[in-house]
Amino acid sequence: MKSAVAIFLVLVFASLCLFGCSNIPDEPATTKLENFSYVNPYGETVAAPDNLDELEGHTYPVQYVETVNKIECVLSSYYVYGNTVAEIVSIELDDDGFSVNADGRADVKITAIGSRKNNMKIGYTAYDKDGNVVRDTYILAKLDDVKEGDIVEKRRFDFPRETVKIVFHDYVEPED
């Protein structure tokens, strides 16, 4: 009888140790919508207005107008990957015109490091104006020599130029 009670107590103690050490906050994550923009390097050209006086032998130059792409981003108060918790503290969007896609940079603050100590992944899904998914992948923040509270800066992500909305979410490894 004493051995059964001892085994039971050991199992209860081991369970408390394993399940009581979670880094995940007790309160559910909250989301917020932020608007970002970047300049499209290709811009747009506009024809000369129709109401200009016609002068013989004179042509009007094509006018270049800067085009600004606007992106809505849905951000969560924190993200969880393998018991590691992080938050996105800032985002910058730009487009160099040479890459296939536009680029983003995110600063990721690591608030708790869990069982997967080598990296942190934050998923994101990009949508076009019709609501179609045009990109579904993740941001990778390597955790080599990173301590809790550190900010991993300029983590690159990309998205197609037709993107109008990006939703950041907890990354879940796909099943094989």
C-alpha positions in Angstrom: 0.0 0.0 0.0 2.8 2.4 0.8 4.5 1.7 -2.5 1.3 2.5 -4.4 0.9 5.8 -2.6 4.5 6.7 -3.2 4.2 5.9 -6.9 1.0 8.0 -7.1 2.7 10.9 -5.4 5.7 10.7 -7.7 3.4 10.7 -10.8 1.5 13.7 -9.4 4.7 15.6 -8.7 6.1 14.8 -12.2 2.9 15.9 -13.8 3.0 19.2 -12.0 6.6 19.7 -13.0 5.9 19.1 -16.7 2.6 20.9 -17.0 3.2 23.7 -14.5 6.3 25.1 -16.4 4.4 26.5 -19.3 5.6 29.9 -20.7 2.3 30.6 -22.4 0.5 33.5 -20.8 -2.8 32.7 -19.0 -4.8 35.5 -20.7 -5.7 34.9 -24.4 -3.9 36.9 -27.1 -5.6 40.1 -28.3 -5.4 41.3 -31.9 -5.2 44.8 -33.4 -5.3 46.1 -36.9 -2.5 48.5 -38.0 -2.1 50.1 -41.4 1.2 50.3 -43.2 2.3 51.5 -46.6 5.2 51.4 -48.9 6.1 53.2 -52.2 5.8 51.1 -55.3 9.0 51.7 -57.2 7.3 51.3 -60.6 4.8 54.0 -59.8 2.4 54.8 -62.5 2.4 57.1 -65.5 -0.4 59.4 -66.4 -1.2 60.9 -69.7 -1.3 64.7 -70.2 -4.7 66.3 -69.5 -7.1 66.6 -72.5 -7.8 70.3 -71.9 -4.4 71.6 -72.7 -4.0 73.9 -75.7 -2.8 72.1 -78.7 0.4 73.6 -80.1 1.7 72.4 -83.4 4.9 70.4 -83.0 4.7 70.4 -79.2 4.2 67.3 -77.2 3.5 67.0 -73.5 5.7 64.8 -71.4 4.2 61.8 -69.7 3.9 62.5 -66.0 5.1 60.1 -63.3 3.0 59.7 -60.2 4.3 58.0 -57.1 2.1 55.0 -56.1 1.7 54.1 -52.5 0.6 50.6 -51.7 -1.4 50.3 -48.5 -1.4 47.1 -46.4 -3.6 46.2 -43.4 -1.7 44.1 -40.8 -3.5 42.1 -38.1 -1.1 41.7 -35.2 -1.5 39.6 -32.1 -0.3 40.6 -28.6 1.9 37.5 -28.5 2.7 34.4 -30.6 3.6 30.9 -29.4 5.8 28.3 -31.0 6.9 25.2 -29.1 6.4 26.9 -25.7 8.5 29.9 -26.8 6.6 33.2 -26.7 7.3 36.3 -28.7 5.7 39.5 -29.9 6.2 41.7 -33.0 7.3 45.2 -31.8 7.7 46.9 -35.2 7.2 46.4 -38.9 8.7 48.1 -41.9 7.5 47.5 -45.5 9.4 48.4 -48.6 9.9 47.4 -52.2 13.2 47.7 -54.0 11.7 46.9 -57.4 14.3 44.2 -58.1 12.9 41.3 -56.0 10.0 39.2 -57.2 8.0 40.3 -54.1 7.8 43.3 -51.8 9.8 43.0 -48.5 9.0 43.5 -44.9 11.2 43.6 -41.8 9.9 42.8 -38.3 11.5 43.3 -34.9 10.6 40.3 -32.7 10.8 40.5 -29.0 11.4 37.1 -27.3 9.4 37.1 -24.0 9.9 33.5 -23.1 12.1 30.7 -24.4 10.7 27.2 -24.4 11.5 23.8 -25.6 12.5 24.7 -29.1 15.5 26.8 -28.2 17.0 27.1 -31.7 14.3 29.3 -33.4 11.0 31.0 -33.2 8.5 31.0 -36.0 5.6 33.4 -36.5 3.2 32.5 -39.2 1.6 35.0 -41.6 -0.9 34.8 -44.4 -1.1 37.5 -47.1 -4.4 38.2 -49.0 -5.1 40.1 -52.2 -8.1 42.5 -52.7 -10.4 39.6 -53.6 -9.6 37.8 -50.3 -7.5 35.1 -52.0 -4.5 33.8 -50.1 -1.4 34.8 -52.1 1.3 33.9 -49.5 1.2 31.6 -46.4 4.5 31.0 -44.6 6.4 32.2 -41.5 9.0 34.7 -40.1 12.0 33.0 -38.6 13.8 34.4 -35.6 16.9 32.4 -34.7 17.5 32.1 -30.9 21.2 31.5 -30.9 22.7 33.6 -28.0 19.2 35.2 -27.4 17.9 35.7 -23.9 14.4 36.3 -22.7 13.5 40.0 -23.3 15.9 40.4 -26.2 14.7 41.8 -29.6 15.7 39.9 -32.7 15.9 42.7 -35.3 15.0 43.0 -38.9 13.5 39.5 -39.5 12.8 39.5 -43.2 9.5 38.4 -44.7 8.1 38.9 -48.2 4.7 39.2 -49.9 3.4 39.6 -53.4 2.9 43.2 -54.6 -0.9 42.6 -54.9 -1.2 42.0 -51.2 -3.7 44.3 -49.3 -3.8 42.4 -46.0 -1.4 40.4 -43.9 -2.6 38.3 -40.9 0.1 37.2 -38.4 -0.6 34.1 -36.3 0.9 31.3 -34.3 2.8 29.0 -36.7 1.8 25.4 -36.7 4.1 22.8 -38.4 2.3 21.2 -41.4 1.5 17.5 -41.0 3.5 15.2 -43.3 
